[in-house]
Amino acid sequence: MRRSMVPVLFLVLFMTLAASSSVAQTATTPPTGQPAKQEEAKAPSGYPVVLGDKTLFRIKEVKGIPISAEGRAQLSSERLKEVAENFSIPVDSVGTLNYESPLTLIGAGNRQLLVILDEDAREEGSDRQELAKQRAQELREAIREYRREYGIRSILIGSALVLVATLVLVAILMILNRVYRKLEQNIDRWVESKKISVRIKDMDIVRAERVRALLLMVTRLSRFVIYFILFYTYVHSSLSFLPWTRHFADELFGYILGPLKTAGNAVWHQVPDLVIIALLVAVTRYALKMVRHVFRQIGSGALELKGFYPDWADPTYKICRLFIVAFAAVMAYPYIPGSGSLAFKGISVFLGALISIGSSSAVANVIAGYTLIYRRVFKIGDRVKIADHVGDVVEMRLQVVHLRTIKNEEIVVPSSMIVSSPVINYSFLAKKRGLILHTTVTIGYDTPWRQVEALLLTAAEKTEELLREPHPFVLQTSLDDFYVSYELNAYTDKPEEMAQTYAGLHRNIQDTFNEYGVQIMSPSYRGDPMEPKVVPMDQWYAPPARHSDEPDKEPGA
């Protein structure tokens, strides 16, 4: 037997003892209310006279004598046990001794066992002499059976049977252990040989590993059930073989059957409510399927609703699903077993308070997330500016939005912050109308404005990333004290390349102005220098700069 079987046996033993203690405690604690009174009415009156684990008869309370019925029953039980354990006293010596006074003695040899009074006979509805003979016969049979059960021969036979039962249990467990080990190996080989899997297109629904895990789980569950039955049968049989534990064997069946009966009765009484809950679950499930199908059609474009965008389909389905499930839960709550108990209500109130206190910010972010979706502020892939953060939207969740900056940084922005902050979407109109990129240069008044505008438009034409249609244009934004501010505006349909486009445009502006000898006055101007501050064309590619069409050279070549 493998070591893994030992925890199983201990687990079964623990479950048996736990069930025994639970049922014993339930049995010793009388129920309250009307059921308790009914049990008292059904319970036999009087105090028992016992021998071993058997109750022979009961002695009822009699008025007018100095000793109580409980004391008489206890004293008779003790003397009866002494006589039964003293094998030198013959069983046939148990007899009656009549007196003229209203009592009859029952004794064994010179030992008194029981006193029968006229009042005892009247309580039993019999004559004192007849009752005494009946009690003497019961005592003789009880002593005879007690000696037979507690004799050396009976104990030796019971011990031998316990040993045989133990050996049989160990043998069966070893055989079952080998059988199940072989069965698990066969399952592994069978799954590997068949390559069982259920696939839909390229997605695995049920893989071979899952089939193997399912078969092994069923196998181990069946092994546990069989081990439990074997161990229970062994314990019940072993307890019944010895006289000291025989009454535990009779009670053991009740310990197992009692909780099952109680659970079965509870389930049976809850069947109508469970049926209603099952119907609610079925209706809710089909309602969710229908709603999901409708919103999938809307999301894919197969079904169009005026004013309802396809990207609203998924979040709207989630909202509808929440309301449907919440409505079903409210409808099913009164039918849940135990929902009316104070403990259930207390736990519900505690969990509700805990969630409401700890999730206020989360709920605010969730609501803000839905607000962003229905306002259609941006979508995944858009270049946006939120507060001081500029980046591409890479992921949208209900509580947060993930941005990736041009420096390859990921910024997580809470949805509630986005709702309360201005958002600039560079991509919203870029594909339809184009995004205008603009840059400003300041040129002195001695340079003709027409030349400056022509130079800026020439630089824009040299920038390949900019659109040719619509045409770039120049605005004079201000006439300052020493220079004029010119703003070049050009269109692009690639907002995700804004940084590269700006860099190329600025390079072309410098080259064009230097080529025609026009000095850029930025950032400030104090006076005319002796010579214009321009870069001659022959110095445009001063080392280490090189023409873009020149091949790369190794350092030091």
C-alpha positions in Angstrom: 0.0 0.0 0.0 1.4 3.4 -1.0 2.0 6.1 1.5 -0.5 8.3 -0.3 -3.2 6.0 1.0 -2.5 6.8 4.6 -3.8 10.4 4.5 -6.9 9.1 2.8 -7.6 6.7 5.7 -6.9 9.4 8.3 -9.3 11.7 6.4 -12.0 9.1 6.4 -11.4 8.4 10.1 -11.6 12.1 10.8 -14.9 12.5 8.9 -16.4 9.5 10.7 -15.4 10.9 14.2 -16.6 14.4 13.3 -19.9 13.0 12.1 -20.2 10.9 15.3 -19.5 13.8 17.6 -21.9 16.1 15.7 -24.8 13.6 15.8 -24.0 12.8 19.4 -24.1 16.4 20.4 -27.4 16.9 18.4 -28.9 13.9 20.1 -28.0 15.0 23.6 -29.3 18.6 23.1 -33.0 18.7 23.3 -34.8 20.9 20.8 -36.7 23.9 22.0 -40.4 24.7 21.7 -43.3 22.4 20.8 -41.1 19.6 19.3 -39.4 19.2 22.7 -42.7 18.6 24.4 -43.6 16.0 21.9 -40.4 14.2 22.5 -41.0 14.2 26.2 -44.4 12.8 25.7 -43.0 10.0 23.6 -40.1 9.2 25.9 -40.6 6.2 28.3 -41.1 7.2 31.9 -39.0 5.8 34.8 -35.3 5.1 35.3 -33.6 2.2 33.4 -32.0 -0.9 34.9 -29.1 -1.7 32.6 -26.6 -4.5 32.1 -23.8 -3.9 29.7 -25.3 -1.8 26.8 -28.9 -3.1 27.2 -31.8 -1.7 29.1 -33.8 -4.5 30.8 -36.7 -2.5 32.2 -37.5 0.8 34.0 -38.4 1.6 37.6 -41.0 4.3 38.1 -41.2 6.8 40.9 -43.2 5.5 44.0 -44.3 7.8 46.8 -44.0 7.0 50.4 -40.6 5.2 50.4 -37.3 6.8 51.5 -35.3 5.9 48.3 -36.1 7.4 44.9 -36.7 5.5 41.7 -33.4 6.7 40.2 -31.5 5.4 43.3 -33.3 2.0 43.1 -32.5 1.7 39.4 -28.8 2.6 39.8 -28.4 0.3 42.8 -30.0 -2.6 41.0 -27.8 -2.1 37.9 -24.6 -2.1 40.0 -25.6 -5.3 41.9 -26.7 -7.0 38.7 -23.4 -6.3 37.0 -21.5 -7.7 40.0 -23.5 -10.9 39.9 -23.1 -11.2 36.1 -19.3 -10.8 36.3 -19.1 -13.4 39.2 -19.2 -16.6 37.2 -19.2 -18.6 40.5 -22.9 -17.5 41.1 -25.2 -19.8 39.0 -27.7 -18.1 36.7 -30.4 -20.4 38.0 -29.9 -19.0 41.6 -31.7 -15.9 40.6 -35.2 -16.1 42.1 -37.9 -14.4 44.2 -38.5 -14.3 47.9 -42.0 -13.3 49.0 -42.9 -11.5 52.2 -46.3 -10.7 53.7 -45.4 -7.1 53.6 -46.1 -5.3 50.3 -42.8 -6.3 48.7 -41.0 -9.2 46.9 -37.3 -9.6 46.8 -35.3 -10.8 43.8 -31.9 -12.1 44.6 -29.0 -14.4 43.4 -27.6 -16.6 46.2 -27.3 -14.3 49.2 -27.2 -11.1 47.1 -30.3 -8.9 46.7 -30.8 -7.6 43.2 -34.3 -5.9 43.1 -37.3 -5.1 45.2 -40.8 -5.3 43.8 -43.5 -3.3 45.5 -47.2 -3.3 45.1 -47.0 0.2 43.7 -44.6 -1.1 41.0 -47.1 -3.7 40.0 -49.9 -1.2 39.9 -47.8 1.1 37.6 -47.3 -1.9 35.3 -50.9 -3.0 35.5 -50.0 -6.4 36.9 -49.9 -8.5 40.1 -46.8 -8.2 42.4 -46.1 -11.9 42.2 -46.5 -12.0 38.5 -44.3 -9.0 38.0 -41.6 -10.4 40.3 -41.5 -13.7 38.3 -41.3 -11.7 35.0 -38.4 -9.5 36.3 -36.6 -12.6 37.7 -36.8 -14.3 34.3 -35.6 -11.1 32.5 -32.6 -10.9 34.9 -31.7 -14.6 34.4 -31.7 -14.1 30.6 -29.7 -10.9 30.8 -27.0 -12.5 33.0 -26.8 -15.5 30.8 -26.4 -13.4 27.6 -23.9 -11.0 29.4 -21.7 -13.9 30.4 -21.9 -15.4 26.9 -20.9 -12.1 25.3 -18.2 -11.1 27.8 -16.7 -14.6 28.1 -13.2 -15.5 27.2 -14.3 -17.5 24.2 -16.4 -14.7 22.8 -13.6 -12.2 23.3 -11.0 -14.5 21.6 -13.3 -15.1 18.7 -14.1 -11.3 18.3 -10.4 -10.5 18.5 -9.6 -13.1 15.8 -12.4 -11.7 13.6 -11.0 -8.1 14.0 -7.5 -9.4 13.0 -9.0 -11.2 10.0 -11.0 -8.1 9.0 -7.8 -6.0 9.2 -5.9 -8.4 7.0 -8.7 -8.5 4.5 -8.9 -4.7 4.4 -5.1 -4.3 3.9 -5.2 -7.0 1.1 -8.1 -5.3 -0.6 -6.4 -1.9 -0.4 -3.2 -3.2 -1.8 -5.1 -4.8 -4.7 -7.1 -1.7 -5.4 -4.0 0.4 -5.2 -2.3 -1.7 -7.9 -5.5 -1.7 -10.0 -5.9 2.1 -9.9 -2.2 2.6 -10.6 -2.5 0.4 -13.7 -5.7 2.2 -14.7 -4.0 5.6 -14.5 -1.1 4.4 -16.6 -3.5 3.0 -19.2 -5.3 6.4 -19.2 -2.0 8.2 -19.9 -1.1 5.8 -22.7 -4.6 6.0 -24.2 -4.7 9.8 -24.2 -1.2 10.0 -25.8 -2.1 7.4 -28.5 -5.4 9.0 -29.5 -4.3 12.6 -29.2 -7.8 13.5 -28.2 -8.8 17.2 -28.7 -11.8 19.3 -29.7 -10.9 22.2 -31.9 -12.9 25.0 -33.5 -10.8 26.5 -36.3 -7.5 27.3 -34.7 -8.7 27.4 -31.1 -8.5 24.4 -28.8 -11.7 23.9 -26.9 -10.8 20.6 -25.1 -7.1 19.6 -25.3 -5.7 16.1 -24.6 -4.3 17.3 -21.2 -7.8 18.4 -20.1 -9.3 15.0 -21.2 -6.5 13.2 -19.2 -7.1 15.5 -16.1 -10.9 14.8 -16.3 -10.4 11.0 -16.5 -7.9 11.0 -13.7 -10.2 13.1 -11.5 -13.1 10.7 -12.1 -10.8 7.8 -11.3 -9.5 9.3 -8.1 -13.0 10.2 -7.0 -14.2 6.7 -7.5 -11.2 5.4 -5.5 -12.0 7.7 -2.7 -15.6 6.6 -2.6 -14.6 2.9 -2.6 -12.0 3.5 0.1 -14.6 5.3 2.3 -17.1 2.4 1.9 -14.4 -0.2 2.7 -13.1 1.7 5.7 -16.6 2.3 7.0 -17.5 -1.4 6.6 -14.3 -2.4 8.4 -14.9 -0.1 11.3 -18.5 -1.2 11.7 -17.6 -4.8 11.6 -14.7 -4.5 13.9 -16.7 -2.7 16.5 -19.5 -5.3 16.4 -17.1 -8.2 17.0 -16.2 -7.1 20.6 -18.9 -6.7 23.4 -17.4 -3.4 24.7 -17.7 -1.6 21.3 -20.8 -3.4 19.9 -23.2 -0.5 20.8 -20.9 1.9 18.9 -21.3 -0.3 15.8 -25.1 0.1 16.0 -24.7 3.8 16.5 -22.2 4.3 13.7 -24.8 3.6 11.1 -27.0 6.2 12.7 -24.1 8.7 12.6 -23.8 8.3 8.9 -27.4 7.9 8.1 -28.6 10.7 10.4 -26.8 13.6 8.7 -27.8 12.2 5.3 -31.4 11.9 6.3 -31.3 15.4 7.7 -29.7 16.8 4.6 -32.2 14.8 2.4 -35.2 16.2 4.3 -33.8 19.7 4.1 -33.2 19.3 0.3 -36.7 17.8 -0.2 -38.4 20.7 1.6 -36.4 23.1 -0.6 -37.2 21.4 -3.9 -39.9 23.9 -4.9 -37.6 26.8 -4.2 -34.7 25.1 -6.0 -37.0 24.5 -9.1 -37.8 28.2 -9.2 -34.1 29.2 -8.9 -33.3 26.7 -11.7 -36.0 28.2 -13.9 -34.7 31.7 -13.2 -31.2 30.6 -14.1 -32.4 29.1 -17.4 -34.4 32.2 -18.4 -31.5 34.5 -17.4 -29.0 32.4 -19.4 -31.1 32.5 -22.6 -31.8 36.2 -22.1 -28.1 36.8 -21.9 -27.5 34.7 -25.0 -30.1 36.7 -27.0 -28.8 40.1 -25.9 -25.2 39.0 -26.6 -26.2 37.9 -30.1 -27.9 41.2 -30.9 -24.9 43.3 -29.7 -22.5 41.1 -31.6 -24.4 41.8 -34.8 -24.3 45.5 -34.0 -20.5 45.4 -33.3 -19.8 43.5 -36.5 -21.8 45.9 -38.6 -24.4 43.3 -39.6 -27.1 45.2 -37.7 -27.2 49.0 -37.9 -29.0 51.3 -35.5 -29.2 55.0 -36.3 -27.1 57.0 -33.9 -25.6 53.9 -32.3 -21.9 53.3 -33.1 -20.5 49.8 -33.4 -17.8 50.5 -30.8 -20.6 51.0 -28.3 -21.8 47.4 -28.7 -19.5 45.7 -26.2 -19.8 48.1 -23.3 -23.6 48.4 -23.8 -23.8 44.6 -23.7 -21.9 44.6 -20.4 -24.2 47.1 -18.9 -27.3 45.1 -20.0 -25.7 41.9 -18.7 -25.2 43.5 -15.3 -28.8 44.7 -15.1 -30.2 41.3 -16.2 -28.0 39.4 -13.7 -28.9 41.9 -10.9 -32.6 41.6 -11.7 -32.4 37.8 -11.7 -30.5 37.8 -8.4 -33.2 40.0 -6.8 -35.9 37.7 -8.1 -34.1 34.6 -6.8 -33.0 35.9 -3.4 -36.2 35.0 -1.5 -35.9 31.4 -2.8 -32.3 30.9 -1.7 -32.2 28.4 1.2 -31.4 30.2 4.4 -31.9 33.7 2.9 -34.3 34.6 5.7 -31.9 33.7 8.5 -30.3 36.5 10.6 -26.8 35.1 9.8 -27.4 35.3 6.0 -28.8 38.9 6.4 -25.8 39.9 8.6 -23.3 38.6 6.1 -25.1 40.4 3.2 -25.1 43.7 5.1 -21.4 43.3 6.0 -20.3 42.5 2.5 -22.5 45.4 1.1 -20.9 47.9 3.5 -17.4 46.6 2.8 -17.8 46.9 -0.9 -19.4 50.3 -0.8 -16.7 51.7 1.5 -13.7 50.2 -0.3 -14.8 50.6 -3.9 -15.9 54.3 -4.1 -12.9 55.3 -6.3 -13.2 52.2 -8.4 -16.9 52.8 -9.1 -16.1 56.4 -10.0 -13.4 55.2 -12.4 -15.8 52.6 -13.9 -18.5 55.2 -14.5 -15.9 57.6 -16.0 -14.7 54.8 -18.3 -18.2 54.3 -19.6 -18.5 58.0 -20.1 -15.4 58.1 -22.2 -16.6 55.2 -24.3 -20.0 56.8 -25.1 -18.5 60.3 -25.6 -16.1 58.7 -28.1 -13.3 60.9 -27.0 -10.6 58.6 -28.5 -10.0 55.0 -29.5 -7.1 52.6 -29.5 -4.3 53.8 -31.7 -5.1 57.6 -31.5 -2.4 60.1 -30.7 -3.8 62.2 -27.8 -2.7 64.7 -25.2 -4.2 64.3 -21.7 -3.2 67.0 -19.3 0.6 67.1 -19.7 0.9 63.5 -21.2 1.2 63.0 -25.0 1.1 59.5 -26.4 -0.7 56.8 -28.4 -3.7 55.0 -26.8 -2.6 51.3 -26.6 -5.3 49.9 -24.2 -8.6 51.1 -22.9 -10.1 49.7 -19.7 -13.1 50.9 -17.6 -10.9 52.2 -14.8 -7.7 53.3 -16.6 -6.3 54.2 -20.1 -2.8 53.1 -21.1 -0.7 55.6 -23.2 2.6 55.0 -24.9 4.8 58.1 -25.4 7.2 58.8 -28.2 10.0 57.9 -25.7 8.4 54.4 -25.4 7.1 55.1 -21.9 3.8 53.6 -20.8 1.6 56.0 -18.8 -1.5 54.7 -16.9 -4.1 57.5 -16.6 -7.2 57.0 -14.4 -10.5 57.4 -16.2 -11.9 59.8 -13.6 -8.9 62.1 -14.3 -9.5 62.0 -18.1 -13.2 63.1 -17.6 -12.1 66.1 -15.6 -9.2 67.1 -17.8 -9.0 68.6 -21.3 -8.2 66.0 -24.0 -6.6 66.8 -27.3 -7.1 64.1 -30.0 -4.6 64.5 -32.8 -6.0 61.5 -34.8 -9.7 62.2 -34.8 -9.7 64.4 -37.9 -6.3 63.5 -39.3 -7.6 60.9 -41.8 -10.5 63.0 -43.0 -9.3 66.6 -43.1 -5.7 66.3 -42.0 -3.9 67.5 -38.9 -2.3 70.9 -39.2 1.3 71.1 -38.0 2.5 74.6 -37.3 5.8 76.3 -36.5 6.8 79.9 -36.1 9.9 81.9 -37.3 10.7 85.6 -36.7 12.2 87.6 -39.6 13.3 91.2 -39.7 11.3 94.0 -41.4 14.1 94.4 -44.0 13.2 91.1 -45.6 10.1 91.1 -47.9 7.3 89.2 -46.4 6.5 87.6 -49.8 10.0 86.2 -49.9 9.6 84.8 -46.4 6.3 83.1 -47.1 7.7 81.7 -50.3 10.7 80.3 -48.4 8.4 78.7 -45.8 6.2 77.1 -48.4 9.3 75.8 -50.2 10.5 74.2 -47.0 7.1 72.6 -46.6 7.2 71.2 -50.1 10.6 69.6 -49.4 9.2 67.8 -46.3 7.9 64.5 -47.7 5.8 63.6 -44.7 3.5 66.6 -45.3 0.4 66.5 -47.5 0.4 68.4 -50.8 -3.4 68.7 -50.6 -4.7 70.7 -48.8 -1.9 73.2 -49.6 0.3 74.6 -46.8 -0.3 78.2 -45.9 1.5 81.0 -43.9 0.0 83.3 -41.3 1.6 86.5 -40.0 0.7 86.2 -36.3 2.3 89.4 -35.0 4.2 92.5 -35.9 6.7 92.9 -33.1 9.2 95.7 -32.3 12.1 94.3 -34.2 10.7 91.4 -36.4 7.6 89.8 -37.9 6.3 86.4 -36.6 5.4 84.1 -39.5 3.5 80.8 -38.8 3.8 78.0 -41.3 0.8 75.6 -41.3 1.0 72.3 -43.2 -1.2 69.2 -43.2 -0.4 65.6 -42.3 -2.4 62.4 -42.1 0.1 60.6 -39.8 -0.3 62.2 -36.4 1.7 59.3 -34.9 4.8 60.6 -36.8 4.4 64.2 -35.5 7.9 64.4 -33.9 9.7 63.1 -37.0 7.7 65.4 -39.3 8.4 68.5 -37.2 12.1 67.6 -37.2 12.2 67.3 -41.0 10.3 70.5 -41.4 12.7 72.4 -39.2 15.7 71.1 -41.0 14.2 72.2 -44.4 13.4 75.7 -43.1 17.0 76.2 -42.0 18.4 75.0 -45.3 16.0 77.0 -47.4 16.6 80.3 -45.5 20.4 79.7 -45.5 20.3 79.0 -49.2 18.7 82.4 -50.0 20.7 84.3 -47.3 17.8 85.2 -45.1 18.5 85.6 -41.4 16.2 84.0 -38.9 15.8 86.5 -35.9 14.7 83.9 -33.3 14.9 83.8 -30.4 15.5 87.6 -29.9 16.9 90.6 -31.8 18.8 93.6 -30.4 20.4 95.2 -33.4 21.6 94.6 -37.0 25.0 92.8 -37.1 27.7 93.8 -39.6 27.1 90.7 -41.6 23.9 88.5 -41.9 23.9 85.5 -39.6 23.5 82.8 -42.2 25.3 79.5 -43.0 26.9 79.5 -46.5 25.9 76.6 -48.7 29.4 75.3 -48.9 29.4 74.8 -45.2 26.1 73.0 -45.0 27.8 69.6 -44.7 30.8 70.6 -42.6 32.3 67.5 -40.8 31.0 65.4 -39.4 27.8 66.1 -41.4 27.4 64.3 -44.7 25.0 64.2 -47.6 22.1 61.8 -47.1 23.0 60.1 -50.4 26.6 59.4 -49.3 27.4 55.8 -48.2 28.2 55.3 -44.5 31.9 55.3 -43.7 33.7 53.6 -40.9 35.0 55.8 -38.2 38.5 57.0 -39.0 38.3 56.0 -42.7 
